[in-house]
Amino acid sequence: MESRLYMIEAKDSLHVLSALASEPRLAILELLDGRKLSVNDVSKELSLPQSTISTNIKILEEAGLISVETAAGKKGMQKLCSLPYDEIVIQLPGVKKEFSQDIIEVAMPIGLYTDFEVNPPCGLCSCEEIIGFLDVPDSFLNPKRAIASLIWFERGFMEYKFPNNLKGNATLERLEISMELSSEVPGTNTDWPSDITVWVNGVELGTWTSPGDYGDVRGKLTPDWWKLAGSQYGLLKHWNVTEEGTYIDGMKVSNITLNEVNVRGHSSVKVRIGIKEHAVNVGGINIFGRGFGNYDQDIVMTMHLR
């Protein structure tokens, strides 16, 4: 069985390190090794109150350390928890230099899209102000879009062209796309599923179902002027295309491989984020860029070379 590896940089992942710095949360991770358990099951096995388990599971989920899905149980719907990774590797400051020749990374500001199609409710804003008018798709043509830090819409897509920096005889081993995302609903609702899909060079990689639109607390980076009733933060998600298939946060979601996205056959790498026309859960999208949400990054494309 293929190992599912989660590699993080310590200085950029303090929320992950904080989530790990807890005996109850480490006990939950140990308990879930190779298992899928409900919140109630975890509570019983660890002899801890269900409220305590729920709080710690939420912290682990927001850090990307566990996956939570909803399924039918004996007494209605229940949340099932599992581990998306077999291993977590923490890179200490300075260690990354060792691997720099094997990584090509490009960060794309979320406002520098090359094509789009959006439906209200929709809008975009910078760290200082709303850009254009709310719920008016033509506002996405506003020149100020270049400094956007948050974009939201119910249906449609955003498309970006990344420079193809794969040169010479370098062999691409893994293509990674990462961004902070959530569902979109007027106001906020943590129980608002949305099927968010990513395409590369016109090839559909796979779909992640966002659990909801998060507004329970202010995002760590979200500016003070942004109303608390609005979307505050998302979850950092990673699409990885390899020679074996495509993975989201370590979980295989499709058999699409590097050969099919054909990076060398294109002068640029087109990345599209959107809601499919016939998606089961049409719950909109929030795309968080630098200065908004919990992660100070835009959309990042990383080429991992062999």
KOLROPA-742161 format. One record per residue (C-alpha): x, y, z negated; residue number from 0; residue in one letter. Coordinates in nm, 2 decimals. Layout:
% KOLROPA-742161
+--------+--------+--------+-----+---+
:     xx :     yy :     zz :   k : r :
+--------+--------+--------+-----+---+
:      X :      Y :      Z : NUM : A :
...
+--------+--------+--------+-----+---+
//
This chain:
% KOLROPA-742161
+--------+--------+--------+-----+---+
:     xx :     yy :     zz :   k : r :
+--------+--------+--------+-----+---+
:   0.00 :   0.00 :   0.00 :   0 : M :
:   0.13 :   0.34 :   0.09 :   1 : E :
:   0.24 :   0.56 :  -0.20 :   2 : S :
:   0.04 :   0.89 :  -0.23 :   3 : R :
:   0.29 :   1.16 :  -0.33 :   4 : L :
:   0.21 :   1.51 :  -0.46 :   5 : Y :
:   0.52 :   1.74 :  -0.45 :   6 : M :
:   0.50 :   2.07 :  -0.63 :   7 : I :
:   0.74 :   2.36 :  -0.70 :   8 : E :
:   0.75 :   2.44 :  -1.07 :   9 : A :
:   0.76 :   2.82 :  -1.03 :  10 : K :
:   0.45 :   2.82 :  -0.79 :  11 : D :
:   0.25 :   2.56 :  -0.98 :  12 : S :
:   0.23 :   2.68 :  -1.34 :  13 : L :
:  -0.14 :   2.59 :  -1.34 :  14 : H :
:  -0.05 :   2.22 :  -1.27 :  15 : V :
:   0.22 :   2.22 :  -1.54 :  16 : L :
:  -0.03 :   2.37 :  -1.78 :  17 : S :
:  -0.28 :   2.10 :  -1.70 :  18 : A :
:  -0.02 :   1.83 :  -1.77 :  19 : L :
:   0.08 :   1.99 :  -2.10 :  20 : A :
:  -0.20 :   1.82 :  -2.30 :  21 : S :
:  -0.22 :   1.48 :  -2.47 :  22 : E :
:  -0.59 :   1.43 :  -2.39 :  23 : P :
:  -0.54 :   1.52 :  -2.02 :  24 : R :
:  -0.24 :   1.29 :  -2.00 :  25 : L :
:  -0.45 :   1.01 :  -2.16 :  26 : A :
:  -0.72 :   1.07 :  -1.90 :  27 : I :
:  -0.47 :   1.04 :  -1.61 :  28 : L :
:  -0.32 :   0.72 :  -1.76 :  29 : E :
:  -0.67 :   0.58 :  -1.80 :  30 : L :
:  -0.77 :   0.65 :  -1.44 :  31 : L :
:  -0.46 :   0.48 :  -1.30 :  32 : D :
:  -0.60 :   0.25 :  -1.03 :  33 : G :
:  -0.96 :   0.30 :  -1.16 :  34 : R :
:  -1.27 :   0.51 :  -1.08 :  35 : K :
:  -1.46 :   0.60 :  -1.40 :  36 : L :
:  -1.75 :   0.81 :  -1.50 :  37 : S :
:  -1.71 :   1.10 :  -1.75 :  38 : V :
:  -1.91 :   0.89 :  -2.00 :  39 : N :
:  -1.68 :   0.59 :  -1.94 :  40 : D :
:  -1.37 :   0.80 :  -2.01 :  41 : V :
:  -1.53 :   0.95 :  -2.32 :  42 : S :
:  -1.61 :   0.60 :  -2.46 :  43 : K :
:  -1.26 :   0.45 :  -2.38 :  44 : E :
:  -1.07 :   0.75 :  -2.53 :  45 : L :
:  -1.32 :   0.79 :  -2.82 :  46 : S :
:  -1.35 :   1.16 :  -2.76 :  47 : L :
:  -1.67 :   1.37 :  -2.73 :  48 : P :
:  -1.81 :   1.39 :  -2.38 :  49 : Q :
:  -1.79 :   1.77 :  -2.39 :  50 : S :
:  -1.42 :   1.75 :  -2.46 :  51 : T :
:  -1.37 :   1.51 :  -2.17 :  52 : I :
:  -1.58 :   1.72 :  -1.93 :  53 : S :
:  -1.37 :   2.03 :  -2.01 :  54 : T :
:  -1.04 :   1.85 :  -1.96 :  55 : N :
:  -1.16 :   1.68 :  -1.64 :  56 : I :
:  -1.25 :   2.02 :  -1.50 :  57 : K :
:  -0.90 :   2.15 :  -1.57 :  58 : I :
:  -0.74 :   1.85 :  -1.41 :  59 : L :
:  -0.97 :   1.88 :  -1.10 :  60 : E :
:  -0.89 :   2.25 :  -1.05 :  61 : E :
:  -0.52 :   2.16 :  -1.07 :  62 : A :
:  -0.57 :   1.90 :  -0.80 :  63 : G :
:  -0.47 :   1.62 :  -1.03 :  64 : L :
:  -0.79 :   1.42 :  -1.01 :  65 : I :
:  -1.07 :   1.38 :  -0.76 :  66 : S :
:  -1.44 :   1.40 :  -0.88 :  67 : V :
:  -1.73 :   1.28 :  -0.67 :  68 : E :
:  -2.10 :   1.25 :  -0.74 :  69 : T :
:  -2.27 :   0.91 :  -0.72 :  70 : A :
:  -2.60 :   0.75 :  -0.82 :  71 : A :
:  -2.60 :   0.59 :  -1.17 :  72 : G :
:  -2.84 :   0.40 :  -1.38 :  73 : K :
:  -2.98 :   0.72 :  -1.52 :  74 : K :
:  -2.96 :   0.96 :  -1.23 :  75 : G :
:  -2.65 :   1.11 :  -1.07 :  76 : M :
:  -2.31 :   1.08 :  -1.24 :  77 : Q :
:  -1.96 :   1.21 :  -1.18 :  78 : K :
:  -1.69 :   0.96 :  -1.09 :  79 : L :
:  -1.32 :   1.04 :  -1.15 :  80 : C :
:  -1.02 :   0.90 :  -0.98 :  81 : S :
:  -0.65 :   0.98 :  -0.91 :  82 : L :
:  -0.57 :   1.12 :  -0.56 :  83 : P :
:  -0.19 :   1.05 :  -0.61 :  84 : Y :
:   0.03 :   0.77 :  -0.73 :  85 : D :
:   0.33 :   1.00 :  -0.80 :  86 : E :
:   0.38 :   1.37 :  -0.88 :  87 : I :
:   0.72 :   1.52 :  -0.81 :  88 : V :
:   0.81 :   1.85 :  -0.96 :  89 : I :
:   1.08 :   2.06 :  -0.79 :  90 : Q :
:   1.27 :   2.28 :  -1.03 :  91 : L :
:   1.38 :   2.63 :  -0.92 :  92 : P :
:   1.68 :   2.61 :  -0.68 :  93 : G :
:   1.63 :   2.24 :  -0.60 :  94 : V :
:   1.43 :   2.32 :  -0.28 :  95 : K :
:   1.75 :   2.45 :  -0.11 :  96 : K :
:   1.86 :   2.09 :  -0.08 :  97 : E :
:   1.57 :   2.02 :   0.15 :  98 : F :
:   1.55 :   2.35 :   0.34 :  99 : S :
:   1.69 :   2.21 :   0.66 : 100 : Q :
:   1.41 :   1.95 :   0.67 : 101 : D :
:   1.12 :   2.20 :   0.63 : 102 : I :
:   0.98 :   2.47 :   0.86 : 103 : I :
:   0.72 :   2.67 :   0.68 : 104 : E :
:   0.50 :   2.96 :   0.82 : 105 : V :
:   0.25 :   3.15 :   0.61 : 106 : A :
:  -0.03 :   3.30 :   0.81 : 107 : M :
:  -0.23 :   3.60 :   0.66 : 108 : P :
:  -0.59 :   3.50 :   0.67 : 109 : I :
:  -0.69 :   3.82 :   0.86 : 110 : G :
:  -0.47 :   3.73 :   1.16 : 111 : L :
:  -0.72 :   3.50 :   1.33 : 112 : Y :
:  -0.72 :   3.48 :   1.71 : 113 : T :
:  -1.07 :   3.35 :   1.75 : 114 : D :
:  -1.38 :   3.33 :   1.53 : 115 : F :
:  -1.75 :   3.27 :   1.51 : 116 : E :
:  -1.94 :   3.35 :   1.19 : 117 : V :
:  -2.29 :   3.37 :   1.07 : 118 : N :
:  -2.43 :   3.56 :   0.77 : 119 : P :
:  -2.39 :   3.58 :   0.48 : 120 : P :
:  -2.04 :   3.68 :   0.59 : 121 : C :
:  -1.78 :   3.94 :   0.53 : 122 : G :
:  -1.41 :   4.01 :   0.46 : 123 : L :
:  -1.22 :   4.23 :   0.22 : 124 : C :
:  -0.87 :   4.34 :   0.14 : 125 : S :
:  -0.73 :   4.37 :  -0.21 : 126 : C :
:  -0.86 :   4.72 :  -0.23 : 127 : E :
:  -1.20 :   4.73 :  -0.05 : 128 : E :
:  -1.47 :   4.57 :   0.17 : 129 : I :
:  -1.37 :   4.58 :   0.54 : 130 : I :
:  -1.65 :   4.70 :   0.76 : 131 : G :
:  -2.01 :   4.60 :   0.66 : 132 : F :
:  -2.14 :   4.30 :   0.48 : 133 : L :
:  -2.33 :   4.04 :   0.68 : 134 : D :
:  -2.23 :   4.20 :   1.01 : 135 : V :
:  -2.02 :   3.96 :   1.23 : 136 : P :
:  -1.89 :   4.25 :   1.43 : 137 : D :
:  -1.70 :   4.37 :   1.12 : 138 : S :
:  -1.46 :   4.07 :   1.19 : 139 : F :
:  -1.33 :   4.28 :   1.48 : 140 : L :
:  -1.23 :   4.57 :   1.26 : 141 : N :
:  -0.85 :   4.64 :   1.29 : 142 : P :
:  -0.83 :   4.64 :   0.91 : 143 : K :
:  -0.89 :   4.26 :   0.92 : 144 : R :
:  -0.51 :   4.22 :   0.94 : 145 : A :
:  -0.49 :   4.30 :   0.57 : 146 : I :
:  -0.78 :   4.08 :   0.46 : 147 : A :
:  -0.74 :   3.88 :   0.14 : 148 : S :
:  -1.08 :   3.71 :   0.13 : 149 : L :
:  -1.31 :   3.59 :   0.42 : 150 : I :
:  -1.65 :   3.43 :   0.38 : 151 : W :
:  -1.92 :   3.30 :   0.61 : 152 : F :
:  -2.20 :   3.04 :   0.61 : 153 : E :
:  -2.15 :   2.88 :   0.95 : 154 : R :
:  -1.89 :   2.90 :   1.22 : 155 : G :
:  -1.51 :   2.89 :   1.22 : 156 : F :
:  -1.18 :   3.09 :   1.20 : 157 : M :
:  -0.90 :   3.00 :   1.43 : 158 : E :
:  -0.53 :   3.08 :   1.39 : 159 : Y :
:  -0.23 :   3.04 :   1.62 : 160 : K :
:   0.09 :   2.95 :   1.44 : 161 : F :
:   0.43 :   2.97 :   1.62 : 162 : P :
:   0.56 :   2.63 :   1.72 : 163 : N :
:   0.91 :   2.64 :   1.56 : 164 : N :
:   0.98 :   2.27 :   1.63 : 165 : L :
:   1.30 :   2.30 :   1.83 : 166 : K :
:   1.58 :   2.08 :   1.97 : 167 : G :
:   1.59 :   1.72 :   1.88 : 168 : N :
:   1.41 :   1.76 :   1.55 : 169 : A :
:   1.16 :   1.49 :   1.48 : 170 : T :
:   0.83 :   1.59 :   1.31 : 171 : L :
:   0.75 :   1.35 :   1.03 : 172 : E :
:   0.45 :   1.53 :   0.88 : 173 : R :
:   0.24 :   1.84 :   0.95 : 174 : L :
:   0.09 :   2.00 :   0.65 : 175 : E :
:  -0.18 :   2.27 :   0.64 : 176 : I :
:  -0.27 :   2.42 :   0.30 : 177 : S :
:  -0.51 :   2.69 :   0.19 : 178 : M :
:  -0.74 :   2.79 :  -0.10 : 179 : E :
:  -1.10 :   2.72 :  -0.03 : 180 : L :
:  -1.45 :   2.70 :  -0.18 : 181 : S :
:  -1.81 :   2.69 :  -0.07 : 182 : S :
:  -2.00 :   3.02 :  -0.01 : 183 : E :
:  -2.34 :   3.11 :  -0.16 : 184 : V :
:  -2.48 :   3.45 :  -0.23 : 185 : P :
:  -2.36 :   3.50 :  -0.59 : 186 : G :
:  -2.19 :   3.18 :  -0.71 : 187 : T :
:  -2.29 :   2.82 :  -0.78 : 188 : N :
:  -2.05 :   2.55 :  -0.88 : 189 : T :
:  -2.29 :   2.29 :  -0.75 : 190 : D :
:  -2.31 :   2.39 :  -0.39 : 191 : W :
:  -2.14 :   2.13 :  -0.16 : 192 : P :
:  -2.00 :   2.23 :   0.17 : 193 : S :
:  -1.84 :   2.01 :   0.44 : 194 : D :
:  -1.52 :   2.20 :   0.55 : 195 : I :
:  -1.34 :   2.07 :   0.85 : 196 : T :
:  -0.99 :   2.14 :   0.99 : 197 : V :
:  -0.88 :   2.10 :   1.35 : 198 : W :
:  -0.53 :   2.12 :   1.50 : 199 : V :
:  -0.48 :   2.18 :   1.87 : 200 : N :
:  -0.85 :   2.11 :   1.92 : 201 : G :
:  -0.83 :   1.77 :   1.74 : 202 : V :
:  -1.05 :   1.72 :   1.44 : 203 : E :
:  -0.84 :   1.61 :   1.14 : 204 : L :
:  -1.09 :   1.55 :   0.87 : 205 : G :
:  -1.35 :   1.70 :   0.64 : 206 : T :
:  -1.33 :   1.79 :   0.28 : 207 : W :
:  -1.66 :   1.85 :   0.08 : 208 : T :
:  -1.61 :   2.15 :  -0.14 : 209 : S :
:  -1.80 :   2.10 :  -0.47 : 210 : P :
:  -1.92 :   2.46 :  -0.50 : 211 : G :
:  -1.86 :   2.83 :  -0.51 : 212 : D :
:  -1.66 :   2.92 :  -0.82 : 213 : Y :
:  -1.75 :   3.23 :  -1.02 : 214 : G :
:  -1.74 :   3.10 :  -1.38 : 215 : D :
:  -1.43 :   3.31 :  -1.46 : 216 : V :
:  -1.24 :   3.57 :  -1.28 : 217 : R :
:  -0.97 :   3.44 :  -1.04 : 218 : G :
:  -0.62 :   3.48 :  -1.17 : 219 : K :
:  -0.53 :   3.72 :  -0.88 : 220 : L :
:  -0.88 :   3.85 :  -0.80 : 221 : T :
:  -0.88 :   4.23 :  -0.83 : 222 : P :
:  -1.08 :   4.40 :  -1.11 : 223 : D :
:  -1.30 :   4.59 :  -0.87 : 224 : W :
:  -1.44 :   4.27 :  -0.72 : 225 : W :
:  -1.77 :   4.20 :  -0.90 : 226 : K :
:  -1.79 :   3.90 :  -1.13 : 227 : L :
:  -2.10 :   3.78 :  -0.96 : 228 : A :
:  -1.90 :   3.71 :  -0.65 : 229 : G :
:  -1.68 :   3.42 :  -0.55 : 230 : S :
:  -1.37 :   3.43 :  -0.77 : 231 : Q :
:  -1.14 :   3.14 :  -0.67 : 232 : Y :
:  -1.12 :   2.81 :  -0.48 : 233 : G :
:  -0.93 :   2.49 :  -0.49 : 234 : L :
:  -0.59 :   2.45 :  -0.31 : 235 : L :
:  -0.63 :   2.18 :  -0.04 : 236 : K :
:  -0.37 :   2.01 :   0.17 : 237 : H :
:  -0.44 :   1.84 :   0.51 : 238 : W :
:  -0.14 :   1.62 :   0.61 : 239 : N :
:  -0.10 :   1.46 :   0.95 : 240 : V :
:   0.15 :   1.17 :   0.97 : 241 : T :
:   0.24 :   0.88 :   1.20 : 242 : E :
:  -0.01 :   0.67 :   1.00 : 243 : E :
:  -0.31 :   0.90 :   0.99 : 244 : G :
:  -0.45 :   1.22 :   0.83 : 245 : T :
:  -0.47 :   1.27 :   0.45 : 246 : Y :
:  -0.64 :   1.53 :   0.23 : 247 : I :
:  -0.46 :   1.57 :  -0.10 : 248 : D :
:  -0.31 :   1.22 :  -0.06 : 249 : G :
:  -0.64 :   1.04 :   0.04 : 250 : M :
:  -0.67 :   0.91 :   0.39 : 251 : K :
:  -0.96 :   1.07 :   0.58 : 252 : V :
:  -0.90 :   0.97 :   0.94 : 253 : S :
:  -0.68 :   0.78 :   1.18 : 254 : N :
:  -0.57 :   1.09 :   1.36 : 255 : I :
:  -0.19 :   1.08 :   1.40 : 256 : T :
:   0.09 :   1.32 :   1.50 : 257 : L :
:   0.08 :   1.18 :   1.85 : 258 : N :
:  -0.28 :   1.29 :   1.89 : 259 : E :
:  -0.22 :   1.65 :   1.78 : 260 : V :
:   0.08 :   1.66 :   2.02 : 261 : N :
:   0.27 :   1.95 :   1.86 : 262 : V :
:   0.55 :   1.94 :   2.11 : 263 : R :
:   0.30 :   1.97 :   2.40 : 264 : G :
:   0.19 :   2.31 :   2.29 : 265 : H :
:   0.37 :   2.65 :   2.27 : 266 : S :
:   0.17 :   2.73 :   1.95 : 267 : S :
:  -0.01 :   2.53 :   1.69 : 268 : V :
:  -0.38 :   2.62 :   1.68 : 269 : K :
:  -0.55 :   2.56 :   1.34 : 270 : V :
:  -0.93 :   2.60 :   1.31 : 271 : R :
:  -1.12 :   2.60 :   0.98 : 272 : I :
:  -1.50 :   2.57 :   0.99 : 273 : G :
:  -1.83 :   2.40 :   0.94 : 274 : I :
:  -1.93 :   2.14 :   1.21 : 275 : K :
:  -2.25 :   2.21 :   1.39 : 276 : E :
:  -2.42 :   1.90 :   1.25 : 277 : H :
:  -2.25 :   1.89 :   0.91 : 278 : A :
:  -2.45 :   1.72 :   0.63 : 279 : V :
:  -2.36 :   1.99 :   0.38 : 280 : N :
:  -2.37 :   2.34 :   0.53 : 281 : V :
:  -2.26 :   2.54 :   0.22 : 282 : G :
:  -2.04 :   2.80 :   0.38 : 283 : G :
:  -1.67 :   2.88 :   0.33 : 284 : I :
:  -1.46 :   3.12 :   0.13 : 285 : N :
:  -1.10 :   3.14 :   0.25 : 286 : I :
:  -0.87 :   3.30 :  -0.01 : 287 : F :
:  -0.55 :   3.48 :   0.09 : 288 : G :
:  -0.27 :   3.65 :  -0.11 : 289 : R :
:  -0.41 :   3.87 :  -0.38 : 290 : G :
:  -0.73 :   3.68 :  -0.43 : 291 : F :
:  -0.83 :   3.36 :  -0.62 : 292 : G :
:  -0.59 :   3.15 :  -0.82 : 293 : N :
:  -0.30 :   3.09 :  -0.56 : 294 : Y :
:  -0.09 :   3.37 :  -0.42 : 295 : D :
:  -0.07 :   3.23 :  -0.07 : 296 : Q :
:  -0.22 :   3.26 :   0.27 : 297 : D :
:  -0.28 :   2.97 :   0.51 : 298 : I :
:   0.05 :   2.78 :   0.51 : 299 : V :
:   0.17 :   2.54 :   0.79 : 300 : M :
:   0.46 :   2.32 :   0.70 : 301 : T :
:   0.66 :   2.10 :   0.93 : 302 : M :
:   0.84 :   1.82 :   0.75 : 303 : H :
:   1.12 :   1.69 :   0.96 : 304 : L :
:   1.29 :   1.35 :   0.95 : 305 : R :
+--------+--------+--------+-----+---+
//
